[in-house]
Amino acid sequence: ITILGDVKPAAFYNLVHFTKITLSEHTKKIGAYAFYGCTGLTQFTIPENVEYIGYQAFYNCTNISTLNYNAKNCQNLTQRQTFDYVGSADTNVGLSLTIGKNVERIPNYLFASGGTNYNYLYNITFESGSVLQEIGIYAFYNCGSYTSLTLPSNLKKIGEQAFYNCQKLAGSLVIPDSVEEIGYYAFYSNNYVTSITIGTGLKRITNNSTSYVIYDFNAVTNIYYNAICMEGRETNQSVYLFNDMGSSSVTPTFTVGSQVTYIPPLLAYSAGYLKYVRIPHTVEYIGDYAFSNYSTLSTTTYSNALYLSNGTNAYAFLIKASSTSITSATIHPECRFIASGAFKDCTALTTVTVGTNVKCIGIGAFSGCTVLKTFNYNATNTN
């Protein structure tokens, strides 16, 4: 059957004998429950001109295995479950989704599921030449069955919780250089991704003040941070990008790209089990508590302080005192950064000498040093 106009609410509700339904270029609206329970359908195409899809429009279409989504600019949804129980784990029918190349944005909540076991989206493909600009909030929320994700190269914005509960995503997660904005909890909960790359174009994080963007990735071994355009340096704006990376048996390496000059505050605060942090010589400023709260970091000790290497300089980044009971500290001559709170509450510390190469001293680096008497400061170009 071919539908020449809009599809009214519940128009095909539980009509199980239809095996093929085609929407025409004149179809702009698909009403709520329109194809609810149409178990005879095995594939479906949503054409470019569709502007509205109603609540549970495709709910319980358990035998659809191929869905082609071509709506160029469909309006946002406000509820989940539009595509719940499309495909079925019981019948081994997984849903393969193709996003057409002319789709400009994926609406809020479009494929969001009502529960972790209600959605069987096994594959997401973006057509070659995609012009996609935005993935809306909650767009793929609780879609936990897909194993790979290659985001298109023109994408600019990923909304909050867009890929929340991406449990089976494996291999590499790459945020393209084109992406400028990512919302909080955009990627949450994963046990299979081993590599995460943040592209050069990222400018801002939209969050609710304390929520992270990439959270609870237990298998990741490498994190590559390449953002060169991050906003907020003048206001010391916190970012909260990474949290809970790796595990007790998987200790990631965090590598900052060679074009990066600024590392925002709280970038990887409480990021879990980081082993190595590689900071290149191009970095001019490290925000407050950008790398903190780690007991697993590989460090080098010099004159009562612990340092991180940047790959060539073992003393590039002083992260903390070796003990709060130290009485003196001479900052290594090759040290470039002193972390926020590095010597916090070293109540026996009386003498500190800072070398000539220190470029940045974090907030509260010497707070609580109540008997500090001598501070020899030799840095010539500190930000």
C-alpha positions in Angstrom: 0.0 0.0 0.0 1.2 3.5 -0.8 0.1 6.5 1.4 -0.2 9.7 -0.5 -0.7 12.1 2.4 -0.4 12.3 6.2 -0.8 9.2 8.3 -3.5 9.7 11.0 -3.1 8.5 14.6 -3.6 4.8 15.0 -4.3 4.4 11.3 -2.7 1.0 11.1 -2.8 0.1 14.7 -2.2 -3.7 15.1 -2.9 -4.4 11.5 -0.5 -7.3 11.3 -1.1 -8.5 7.7 0.5 -5.5 5.9 4.0 -6.5 4.7 4.9 -3.3 2.8 3.8 0.3 3.4 5.2 3.1 1.4 5.0 6.8 2.3 5.0 9.3 -0.5 6.8 12.6 -0.8 3.6 14.3 0.2 3.6 12.7 3.7 4.5 15.2 6.3 3.0 13.8 9.5 3.0 10.3 11.0 0.4 10.3 13.9 0.8 8.7 17.3 0.4 4.9 17.2 0.2 5.1 13.4 1.9 1.7 12.8 1.8 0.3 16.3 2.0 -3.5 16.3 2.4 -3.9 12.5 4.4 -7.1 12.8 4.1 -7.9 9.1 6.5 -5.1 8.2 10.1 -6.1 7.6 11.4 -2.7 6.3 10.4 0.9 6.3 11.5 4.2 4.8 10.7 7.6 6.3 10.9 10.1 3.4 12.6 13.5 3.4 9.5 15.7 3.8 8.2 14.1 7.1 8.0 16.9 9.7 6.3 15.1 12.6 6.4 11.6 14.1 3.9 10.9 16.9 4.3 8.9 20.1 4.9 5.1 19.7 4.3 5.5 16.0 6.3 2.3 15.3 6.1 0.6 18.7 6.1 -3.2 18.7 6.9 -3.6 15.0 9.0 -6.6 15.9 10.0 -7.8 12.4 11.3 -4.6 10.9 15.0 -5.2 10.3 15.8 -2.3 8.0 14.8 1.3 8.7 15.8 4.2 6.3 15.4 7.6 8.0 15.5 10.4 5.5 13.4 13.2 7.2 15.6 16.3 6.6 14.4 18.4 9.5 11.7 16.6 11.5 10.5 18.5 14.6 11.6 17.4 18.1 9.8 14.7 20.0 9.1 15.1 23.7 8.8 11.4 24.7 10.7 8.2 24.3 9.4 4.8 22.9 8.6 5.8 19.3 10.7 2.9 18.0 10.6 0.6 21.1 10.4 -3.1 20.3 11.2 -2.5 16.6 13.1 -5.7 15.8 13.2 -8.3 18.5 15.8 -10.1 20.6 13.5 -13.1 20.8 13.4 -13.6 17.1 17.0 -12.5 16.5 15.7 -9.6 14.3 18.0 -6.6 15.0 17.2 -3.2 13.6 19.6 -1.8 11.0 19.2 2.0 10.8 20.5 4.2 7.9 20.4 7.9 8.2 20.0 9.5 4.8 22.7 11.9 3.5 20.3 14.9 3.4 19.1 14.7 7.0 20.2 17.9 8.7 19.4 17.0 12.3 18.1 14.1 14.3 15.3 15.2 16.5 15.3 15.1 20.3 14.1 11.7 21.6 13.7 10.2 18.1 15.1 6.7 18.8 15.1 7.0 22.7 14.0 3.9 24.4 11.9 3.5 27.5 14.2 0.9 29.0 17.5 -0.8 28.4 15.9 -4.0 27.0 13.3 -2.4 24.9 15.4 -1.4 21.9 17.1 -3.6 19.4 19.0 -1.1 17.3 22.0 -3.2 16.2 23.5 -1.0 13.5 23.7 2.8 12.8 24.9 4.0 9.4 25.2 7.5 8.1 25.1 7.7 4.3 28.2 8.9 2.6 28.1 12.7 2.0 26.0 13.3 5.1 25.1 16.9 5.8 24.0 16.1 9.4 24.6 19.1 11.7 23.1 18.1 15.0 22.1 15.0 17.0 19.4 16.1 19.4 19.1 15.4 23.2 18.3 11.8 24.1 18.3 10.9 20.4 19.6 7.4 21.0 19.0 7.2 24.7 19.1 3.6 26.0 19.9 2.2 22.5 22.4 -0.2 23.9 22.8 -2.9 21.2 24.8 -1.3 18.4 28.5 -2.2 18.4 30.0 0.5 16.1 29.5 4.2 15.5 31.1 6.4 12.9 29.9 9.9 13.2 29.7 12.1 10.0 32.4 14.6 9.3 30.0 17.7 9.2 28.4 17.1 12.6 28.6 20.2 14.8 26.5 19.4 17.9 25.8 16.3 20.0 23.0 16.8 22.5 22.9 15.8 26.2 22.4 12.1 26.8 22.3 11.5 23.0 24.1 8.1 23.3 23.4 7.4 27.0 23.8 3.7 27.9 25.8 2.8 24.8 26.7 -0.4 26.4 27.9 -2.6 23.5 29.7 0.1 21.4 33.2 -1.4 20.8 36.5 -0.4 19.3 37.1 3.4 18.9 34.9 6.3 19.7 35.9 9.3 17.6 34.4 12.7 17.9 35.0 14.4 14.5 37.0 17.6 14.2 33.8 19.3 13.1 32.0 18.9 16.4 31.8 22.1 18.4 29.5 21.3 21.2 28.7 18.2 23.3 26.0 17.9 26.0 26.4 16.2 29.4 26.2 12.4 29.6 26.3 12.3 25.8 28.2 9.0 26.1 27.5 7.0 29.3 28.3 3.5 30.4 30.4 1.2 28.2 32.5 -1.9 28.7 34.0 -2.4 25.2 35.4 0.9 23.8 39.2 0.9 24.0 40.0 4.3 22.4 38.5 7.7 22.7 39.4 10.6 20.4 38.2 14.2 20.9 38.6 16.2 17.6 40.2 19.6 17.2 37.0 21.6 16.8 35.4 21.2 20.2 34.5 24.6 21.8 32.1 24.0 24.6 30.4 21.5 26.9 26.8 22.0 27.9 26.2 20.5 31.3 24.3 20.8 34.5 27.4 22.1 36.4 28.7 18.7 37.7 27.8 16.1 35.1 30.4 14.7 32.8 30.2 14.1 29.0 32.0 10.8 28.7 31.4 8.7 31.7 32.1 5.1 32.9 34.1 3.6 30.1 35.7 0.7 31.8 37.8 -0.8 28.9 39.4 2.3 27.5 43.2 2.2 27.2 43.9 5.4 25.2 42.3 8.9 25.3 43.4 11.5 22.8 42.4 15.1 23.5 42.9 17.4 20.5 40.5 20.3 21.1 42.3 23.6 20.2 39.2 25.9 20.3 37.8 25.4 23.8 36.1 28.5 25.2 36.2 29.8 28.7 39.9 30.4 29.3 39.3 34.0 30.4 36.7 32.9 32.9 38.4 29.7 34.0 35.2 27.8 33.0 35.1 24.1 34.1 34.6 21.4 31.5 33.9 18.0 33.1 34.6 16.1 30.0 35.9 12.7 31.3 35.0 10.7 34.4 35.6 7.1 35.5 37.9 5.9 32.7 39.4 2.4 32.9 39.3 0.0 35.8 41.6 -1.6 38.3 42.9 -3.9 35.5 42.8 -1.3 32.7 44.8 1.9 33.2 44.5 4.4 30.3 47.0 6.8 28.8 45.7 10.3 28.3 47.5 12.1 25.4 47.1 15.8 24.7 47.5 16.7 21.0 50.5 18.7 19.8 48.3 21.6 18.7 46.6 22.1 22.1 47.7 25.2 24.0 45.0 25.3 26.7 43.7 22.5 29.0 40.5 23.5 30.7 39.7 23.2 34.4 38.3 19.8 35.6 38.9 18.3 32.1 39.6 14.8 33.5 38.9 15.4 37.2 38.2 12.0 38.9 38.8 10.2 35.6 39.4 7.0 37.4 42.4 4.9 36.6 44.6 7.0 34.4 48.2 5.7 34.3 50.0 8.2 32.1 49.2 11.8 31.1 51.2 13.1 28.1 51.2 16.9 27.9 53.1 18.4 24.9 55.4 21.5 25.1 52.8 23.5 23.2 50.5 23.7 26.2 50.7 27.2 27.8 48.0 26.9 30.4 46.5 24.1 32.5 43.2 24.9 34.3 42.4 24.2 37.9 42.2 20.5 38.8 42.4 19.4 35.2 44.0 16.2 36.3 43.3 15.3 39.9 42.2 12.5 42.2 44.3 9.7 40.8 46.2 7.1 42.8 47.3 5.2 39.6 49.3 7.8 37.8 52.9 6.9 36.9 55.1 9.6 38.4 58.7 10.6 38.9 59.9 11.9 42.3 62.2 14.9 42.7 62.8 16.9 45.9 59.7 15.9 47.8 57.3 16.2 44.9 55.7 14.0 42.2 55.8 14.8 38.5 54.1 13.7 35.3 56.1 13.2 32.1 55.1 14.7 28.8 57.0 12.0 26.9 60.3 13.9 26.6 60.4 15.8 29.9 59.9 13.6 33.0 59.3 16.7 35.2 56.9 18.6 33.0 53.9 18.7 35.4 54.2 18.7 39.2 51.0 17.2 40.6 51.5 17.0 44.3 53.9 16.8 47.2 55.2 13.4 48.0 53.9 13.8 51.6 52.1 16.5 53.6 54.9 16.3 56.2 57.7 17.6 53.9 59.7 20.6 55.1 61.1 21.9 51.9 60.6 21.6 48.1 62.8 22.7 45.2 60.8 22.6 42.0 62.7 20.8 39.2 64.3 23.2 36.8 62.4 21.6 33.9 59.0 21.8 35.5 56.5 23.8 33.5 53.3 23.4 35.5 52.4 23.2 39.2 48.9 21.7 39.7 46.1 23.1 41.7 46.4 22.1 45.4 49.8 20.5 44.8 51.2 21.4 48.2 47.8 21.9 49.9 48.0 21.5 53.7 51.7 20.7 53.8 51.8 22.2 57.3 55.5 21.5 57.9 56.7 23.1 54.7 58.9 26.1 55.4 60.9 26.6 52.1 60.0 26.5 48.4 62.1 27.3 45.4 60.4 27.7 42.0 62.5 27.3 38.9 62.7 29.6 35.8 60.6 27.4 33.5 57.3 27.3 35.4 54.6 28.7 33.2 51.4 28.0 35.2 50.6 27.6 38.9 47.2 26.2 39.8 44.8 27.7 42.3 45.5 26.8 45.9 48.8 25.2 45.0 50.3 26.3 48.4 47.1 26.8 50.5 47.2 25.6 54.0 51.1 25.8 54.2 50.8 27.6 57.5 54.6 27.8 58.4 55.9 28.6 54.9 58.6 31.3 55.5 60.8 31.4 52.4 59.5 31.4 48.8 62.2 31.7 46.2 60.4 32.6 42.9 62.6 32.5 39.7 60.0 31.9 36.9 60.2 34.5 34.2 57.1 33.8 32.1 54.3 32.5 34.3 50.7 32.8 33.0 
